[in-house]
C-alpha cells in the first residue's frame, strides 16, 4: 500500500470496514445490528471523574445475540494490533468470536476453542454464517429453544432500560442452560447489579417464547407455534418487600398475568390463586395454611407439583436450599420445575448447601468487578476503636438493673444483649455523627430491636436537624409504620427520614440508591450477612462517588474475601499476607514459639483454655446460646468516665483494581508514581500554580488511583488539614515540610498585591480568604463566577468596581496564583 494515504482509525472504519460489514449483510439482513458498545462506565474516582471506559469498536448482533467483537486500528498498523483489546472485550461480552482488522486484513479468534488465524481475504461472515458457526453444532432441541428465545427481544421499558453487559451475559447463560436441558440453575451477582431485572428479562423471554415444561421435557410438539402454552412462573422470596419489589419490576406483563399470592386472600377464599402466569409470594406464606379441620397444612400443597414451569428463588442463600430448612420442602415438592437461584454471595462454608443444590453458577459477577467497571459505588472503611469496646466492672460504676459478674470482661458480643452501657453507645454515636455529613442517608445496624430503639433515640438527641423524624427505627416491631418509613427513605426525592436504625430487617431488600453511610454497631457473624449489609451502599446515584462504612466491631477485618472483594490487606511491616514477620521472643522461655506452661484461663478456669472449644450451652429456659430470659444488665458509668472515653479512627485506602492497602502502602505507591507526573520540585510548582495545568495534574493522579477523596484522607492522615494539597505532594516527593495555607498567604501577600490598586487588592484579599478557609478548590477557574457572585453579585458589577475588563479579571485571577506558589526563598 505504498501509494495509499495512511487513514487514521476513524477514516479506516468509515471508508474500509463499514462498507465491508454492509457488503456482508450486517445492518442489512433483518435482525442484524452493528453497534459501538460502551462495555464499562469506568471506575468512580471522586469529584465526578471516572477511569477510562471499555468501548468496543464493533459488536455484531444477530437475533438479539452478541456474536462477535471487532477491534479496528488505522490501516498502516498491523492487522493484529487490536487483537488484545478484541479478546478482552470478547471475554467480557462472552461473544463466540473476536476479530481484529486494519481495513485490509482480518484476524479471527474462536473464543471457545482458542483457534485463531488470519482470514484468507478481506471479507466478514454474513449474519447467518456467523450464527451457524456459533450455534450450528448443537443438538436439535437446543438449537430450537435458542432460536425461540432469541426471537424475543429484551423489554426496554419504553427505551428506559438497556442491559448492561453482565446482565446480558447472565440472561443468555441462563437461557442457554435451559436450552441444553439444565433444570437447576444458579446466578451469583453482587448486590446492586440488578438481579430482579435479570429475572424479569428471563421470565419475559420464556413467557413470550411460549416455553413450558411439557414441550421442554417431551421434545418438540407438532402444530402451529401459537398453540403452545405459556409458562407458569413463580417468584419466591423471603421478605414481603422483596416480593413486592419484584411484582413492580414485572409490571410490563399483562395485568391478568400477574398474581400476588396473599395469605389473607387465601383465608378469605379458602383456596390458593391459580388463574395467572407469573406468581409472587414469600416462603412463609407457602409454609403456612390449614385444612378444613384447622390442622396445619402448607399452602404450597394446594398446587400440583408440576403446576409451575419455572421458579425463581430470590436470595436463595438465605435458607431456601439449606438441607436443614423447612423451606427446602417447597423446592423439593415442585421438583419438576426448572429452578433458578439468585444469590449475591460466592460459594463459602456458610452457603455450601445452596451450591450443592443448584450446582456451580452459570455466571458470576463480583463486587470487585462491579466497582472496577463503574456499575457499583466504591467504598471506604473507617475502623473505629474506643477505650470502652470491652468493659470490666469497677465498684465506682452503678449497676442500675440486673446482676453483674465481678472481674468478667464483657466483650462486643455481650453488649446490648446481656449488658447495656448507654454512655458507651452515646460516645459511638457522637463519633460517627461528628464525622459524617448529617444530611446523607445512613443505615445503622444494631444488636437487636431494643438496641435499635436506644440508638434511634440517642441519634435524635445528637442530631443538628430540627426534624423530629430525622432518625427512625425500622424493625419487625414497628410493623406497617416501619414499612412506610422504609418506603419514604427509599424515595430519593425525600430527605426525611435520613437515618434508619435496624437489627436485621434491612440487611437485604433495601433498594435505596442514595445510601452514603453504613454504621456497624453489632458483630457480623457470617460473611454472607456482611456482604448483604455492604450491598446496601453499592448502588449508583448521581453525585455519589463512594460510600463509607463505619466499623466499630472489626467486621471488615474479619471478612476480606480475595475472590470477591480483592486481596486482603498485607502486613504493614513485612508487606506479606499472611504476615511472615519474625515472631519476637517470649520473655519467659526466650523462644520465638512460646513453650511456657500456660496458667488457667481467667474466663473458664481451665488449662489449656476450652472457651473456644466447648460450644456454649443454651439456656434451659429460653433455649438461646446467650440467655435472653434474664434481665439485661444496665450500668451507669461513674462520673467523669464518659468524658474520658477515647477513640481512634483508621481509614482504609484502595488500589484502582479494588484491592485494599494500608496508609503506608498508599503513600509508598504515590511516591513511586509521582515522578511520572513531574520531574522536580520546580515543575510541580509550575504545574500547580496555574488552574489549567493543576487540573491536568489532578486528573493524572486520579487515573492512577489517587482520587480527590483519597488525597483528602491523606491530608488528614499526615495532620495537614490546614495545608494545601501541593504541600502534601511536595512532602511525599521531596520531604518538604508542609505549611498552612494561612502562612503561605501571609509570606507572599506583599508580592501578590504589589501591582494592583486598592479595589483590585480588595478582590484578591477576598479570594485569598476563601482559599485559606476552603482550600485550593477555590482557585479553580470554574469557581471564579461563584466568587464574583459572592463579592459583587454580577460580573458587570465586578468590571465597574475594579475598572477592569472581564478578560483582564480572569487573567488576574490566574496570574496571582503563580506568585502564591513561589518558593519561600523567592517570596
Rosetta blueprint (number, residue, H / E / L):
1 X L
2 X L
3 X L
4 X L
5 X L
6 X L
7 X L
8 X L
9 X H
10 X H
11 X H
12 X H
13 X H
14 X H
15 X H
16 X H
17 X H
18 X H
19 X H
20 X H
21 X H
22 X H
23 X H
24 X L
25 X L
26 X L
27 X L
28 X L
29 X L
30 X L
31 X L
32 X E
33 X E
34 X E
35 X E
36 X E
37 X E
38 X E
39 X L
40 X L
41 X L
42 X L
43 X L
44 X E
45 X E
46 X E
47 X L
48 X L
49 X E
50 X E
51 X L
52 X L
53 X L
54 X L
55 X E
56 X E
57 X E
58 X E
59 X E
60 X E
61 X E
62 X E
63 X L
64 X L
65 X E
66 X E
67 X E
68 X E
69 X E
70 X E
71 X E
72 X E
73 X L
74 X L
75 X L
76 X L
77 X L
78 X L
79 X L
80 X L
81 X L
82 X L
83 X H
84 X H
85 X H
86 X H
87 X H
88 X H
89 X H
90 X H
91 X H
92 X H
93 X H
94 X L
95 X L
96 X L
97 X E
98 X E
99 X E
100 X E
101 X E
102 X L
103 X L
104 X L
105 X L
106 X E
107 X E
108 X E
109 X E
110 X E
111 X L
112 X L
113 X L
114 X L
115 X L
116 X E
117 X E
118 X E
119 X L
120 X L
121 X L
122 X L
123 X L
124 X L
125 X L
126 X L
127 X H
128 X H
129 X H
130 X H
131 X H
132 X H
133 X H
134 X H
135 X H
136 X L
137 X L
138 X L
139 X L
140 X H
141 X H
142 X H
143 X H
144 X H
145 X H
146 X H
147 X H
148 X H
149 X H
150 X H
151 X H
152 X L
153 X L
154 X L
155 X L
156 X L
157 X L
158 X L
159 X L
160 X L
161 X L
162 X L
163 X L
164 X L
165 X H
166 X H
167 X H
168 X H
169 X H
170 X H
171 X H
172 X H
173 X H
174 X H
175 X H
176 X H
177 X H
178 X H
179 X H
180 X L
181 X L
182 X L
183 X L
184 X E
185 X E
186 X E
187 X E
188 X E
189 X E
190 X L
191 X L
192 X L
193 X L
194 X L
195 X H
196 X H
197 X H
198 X H
199 X H
200 X H
201 X H
202 X H
203 X H
204 X H
205 X H
206 X H
207 X H
208 X H
209 X L
210 X L
211 X L
212 X L
213 X H
214 X H
215 X H
216 X H
217 X H
218 X H
219 X L
220 X L
221 X L
222 X L
223 X L
224 X L
225 X H
226 X H
227 X H
228 X L
229 X L
230 X L
231 X L
232 X L
233 X E
234 X E
235 X E
236 X E
237 X E
238 X L
239 X L
240 X H
241 X H
242 X H
243 X H
244 X H
245 X H
246 X H
247 X H
248 X H
249 X H
250 X L
251 X L
252 X L
253 X L
254 X L
255 X H
256 X H
257 X H
258 X E
259 X E
260 X E
261 X L
262 X L
263 X H
264 X H
265 X H
266 X H
267 X H
268 X H
269 X H
270 X L
271 X L
272 X L
273 X L
274 X L
275 X L
276 X L
277 X L
278 X E
279 X E
280 X E
281 X E
282 X E
283 X H
284 X H
285 X H
286 X H
287 X H
288 X L
289 X L
290 X E
291 X L
292 X L
293 X L
294 X L
295 X L
296 X E
297 X L
298 X L
299 X H
300 X H
301 X H
302 X H
303 X L
304 X L
305 X L
306 X L
307 X L
308 X L
309 X L
310 X E
311 X E
312 X E
313 X E
314 X L
315 X L
316 X H
317 X H
318 X H
319 X L
320 X L
321 X L
322 X L
323 X L
324 X L
325 X L
326 X L
327 X L
328 X H
329 X H
330 X H
331 X H
332 X H
333 X H
334 X L
335 X L
336 X L
337 X L
338 X E
339 X E
340 X E
341 X E
342 X E
343 X E
344 X L
345 X L
346 X L
347 X L
348 X L
349 X H
350 X H
351 X H
352 X H
353 X H
354 X H
355 X H
356 X H
357 X H
358 X H
359 X L
360 X L
361 X L
362 X L
363 X E
364 X E
365 X E
366 X L
367 X H
368 X H
369 X H
370 X H
371 X H
372 X H
373 X H
374 X L
375 X L
376 X L
377 X L
378 X L
379 X E
380 X E
381 X E
382 X E
383 X E
384 X E
385 X E
386 X E
387 X L
388 X L
389 X L
390 X L
391 X E
392 X E
393 X L
394 X L
395 X L
396 X L
397 X L
398 X E
399 X E
400 X E
401 X E
402 X L
403 X L
404 X L
405 X L
406 X L
407 X L
408 X L
409 X E
410 X E
411 X L
412 X H
413 X H
414 X H
415 X E
416 X L
417 X L
418 X L
419 X E
420 X E
421 X L
422 X H
423 X H
424 X H
425 X H
426 X H
427 X H
428 X H
429 X H
430 X H
431 X H
432 X H
433 X H
434 X H
435 X H
436 X L
437 X L
438 X L
439 X L
440 X L
441 X E
442 X E
443 X E
444 X E
445 X E
446 X L
447 X L
448 X L
449 X H
450 X H
451 X H
452 X H
453 X H
454 X H
455 X H
456 X H
457 X H
458 X H
459 X H
460 X H
461 X H
462 X H
463 X L
464 X L
465 X L
466 X L
467 X L
468 X L
469 X L
470 X L
471 X E
472 X E
473 X E
474 X L
475 X L
476 X H
477 X H
478 X H
479 X H
480 X H
481 X H
482 X H
483 X H
484 X H
485 X H
486 X H
487 X H
488 X H
489 X H
490 X H
491 X L
492 X L
493 X L
494 X L
495 X L
496 X L
497 X L
498 X L
499 X E
500 X E
501 X E
502 X E
503 X L
504 X L
505 X H
506 X H
507 X H
508 X L
509 X L
510 X L
511 X L
512 X L
513 X L
514 X L
515 X E
516 X E
517 X E
518 X E
519 X E
520 X E
521 X L
522 X L
523 X L
524 X L
525 X L
526 X L
527 X H
528 X H
529 X H
530 X H
531 X H
532 X H
533 X H
534 X H
535 X H
536 X H
537 X H
538 X L
539 X L
540 X L
541 X L
542 X L
543 X L
544 X L
545 X L
546 X L
547 X E
548 X E
549 X E
550 X E
551 X E
552 X L
553 X L
554 X L
555 X H
556 X H
557 X H
558 X H
559 X L
560 X L
561 X L
562 X H
563 X H
564 X H
565 X H
566 X L
567 X L
568 X L
569 X L
570 X L
571 X L
572 X L
573 X L
574 X L
575 X L
576 X L
577 X L
578 X L
579 X L
580 X L
581 X L
582 X L
583 X L
584 X L
585 X L
586 X L
587 X L
588 X L
589 X L
590 X L
591 X L
592 X L
593 X L
594 X L
595 X L
596 X L
597 X L
598 X L
599 X L
600 X L
601 X L
602 X L
603 X L
604 X L
605 X L
606 X L
607 X L
608 X L
609 X L
610 X L
611 X L
612 X L
613 X L
614 X L
615 X L
616 X L
617 X L
618 X L
619 X L
620 X L
621 X L
622 X L
623 X L
624 X L
625 X L
626 X L
627 X L
628 X L
629 X L
630 X L
631 X L
632 X L
633 X E
634 X E
635 X E
636 X E
637 X L
638 X L
639 X L
640 X L
641 X L
642 X H
643 X H
644 X H
645 X L
646 X L
647 X E
648 X E
649 X E
650 X E
651 X E
652 X L
653 X E
654 X E
655 X L
656 X L
657 X L
658 X L
659 X L
660 X E
661 X E
662 X L
663 X H
664 X H
665 X H
666 X H
667 X H
668 X H
669 X H
670 X H
671 X H
672 X H
673 X H
674 X H
675 X L
676 X L
677 X L
678 X L
679 X L
680 X L
681 X H
682 X H
683 X H
684 X H
685 X H
686 X H
687 X H
688 X H
689 X L
690 X L
691 X H
692 X H
693 X H
694 X H
695 X H
696 X H
697 X H
698 X H
699 X H
700 X H
701 X H
702 X H
703 X H
704 X L
705 X L
706 X L
707 X L
708 X H
709 X H
710 X H
711 X H
712 X H
713 X H
714 X H
715 X H
716 X H
717 X H
718 X L
719 X L
720 X L
721 X L
722 X L
723 X E
724 X L
725 X H
726 X H
727 X H
728 X H
729 X H
730 X H
731 X H
732 X H
733 X H
734 X H
735 X L
736 X L
737 X L
738 X L
739 X L
740 X E
741 X H
742 X H
743 X H
744 X H
745 X H
746 X H
747 X H
748 X H
749 X H
750 X H
751 X H
752 X H
753 X H
754 X L
755 X L
756 X L
757 X L
758 X H
759 X H
760 X H
761 X H
762 X H
763 X H
764 X H
765 X H
766 X H
767 X H
768 X H
769 X H
770 X H
771 X H
772 X H
773 X H
774 X H
775 X L
776 X H
777 X H
778 X H
779 X H
780 X L
781 X H
782 X H
783 X H
784 X H
785 X H
786 X H
787 X H
788 X H
789 X H
790 X H
791 X H
792 X H
793 X L
794 X L
795 X H
796 X H
797 X H
798 X H
799 X H
800 X H
801 X H
802 X H
803 X L
804 X L
805 X L
806 X H
807 X H
808 X H
809 X H
810 X H
811 X H
812 X H
813 X H
814 X H
815 X H
816 X H
817 X H
818 X H
819 X H
820 X H
821 X L
822 X L
823 X L
824 X L
825 X L
826 X L
827 X L
